[in-house]
Amino acid sequence: MLKRISFIFFLLLSSSCFDQNDCLITSTNLVQISLNTVTGIPMLVTFLRVLKGDSTGHFPLYEKYPLDFLALPLNPDSTQTTFRFMTSDTVYYRLTLGYSTYSRVIATDCGAFLYYDNLTVLKTNFDSTLVISPQLLTSVTSNLKIFF
């Protein structure tokens, strides 16, 4: 009898865990950037400063440590975002990304979520860039490659 009650309880518990499964958020505002040599090999780069646009706001998480990957936030109120980088050898780089946004209602209980699509490089002075995935999703490991 105890086994049957335990089994029924387990079924009820496991089915209730997925009530909000429709609200799984797959969108993100973070553009995933991998840093590579011109030949495509991941490269460690040390940035002294990483700034968003012309503001003084910066990303201390990415400063003064060798990195081969960055995840930087796009501005949800605009269709482009600019980032400025200063490397350890005091070279200044600028990257302006363009994108479109749209709202999508996943389920009535969840509300609307903002999605980012059509990622493009509008302007940069990096050696070369390549958009790998133009849609920003949590399942995407790299949206953009930057080559040094």
C-alpha positions, 0 to 999 in steps of 0.5 A, spaced: 500 500 500 505 504 501 508 503 495 502 505 491 501 511 495 509 513 493 508 511 486 502 516 485 505 521 489 511 521 485 507 521 478 503 527 481 509 531 483 513 529 477 507 532 472 506 538 476 514 540 475 512 541 468 506 546 469 511 552 467 515 548 461 512 553 456 515 559 460 522 556 458 526 563 456 530 561 450 532 569 448 538 573 451 541 579 450 548 577 451 552 577 444 557 571 445 564 573 442 570 568 441 576 571 440 581 568 435 587 568 431 587 570 423 587 562 422 581 561 426 585 558 433 582 561 439 587 566 442 587 569 449 587 577 449 588 581 455 583 587 455 585 593 460 578 596 458 572 594 455 567 599 455 559 600 452 558 606 447 561 612 449 559 612 456 564 611 462 561 604 464 565 598 463 565 591 464 571 589 470 569 582 469 573 582 462 579 587 464 586 585 466 585 577 465 587 573 458 580 571 455 578 568 449 571 569 450 566 575 451 559 575 453 556 582 452 549 585 453 546 589 447 541 595 448 534 593 448 532 600 447 536 601 440 538 597 434 545 598 435 550 597 440 557 600 440 563 597 444 570 599 445 576 595 447 583 597 449 588 591 449 594 590 454 599 593 448 594 599 448 591 598 442 584 601 441 578 597 438 571 599 436 565 594 435 558 597 433 553 591 432 546 592 429 540 587 430 533 587 430 528 586 436 521 583 436 517 581 442 514 574 442 508 571 447 510 564 449 504 562 453 499 567 456 501 565 463 508 567 461 507 574 458 512 577 452 519 576 451 524 580 447 528 576 442 534 579 438 535 577 431 539 579 424 546 580 428 550 584 423 557 588 424 556 595 422 563 598 424 569 595 426 577 596 426 578 589 428 582 585 423 576 581 421 569 579 424 565 573 422 557 572 424 556 565 426 549 565 429 545 572 427 540 570 433 541 571 440 539 564 444 541 561 450 543 555 446 548 558 442 555 558 444 558 563 439 554 569 435 561 572 433 568 571 432 573 576 432 580 575 429 586 578 431 
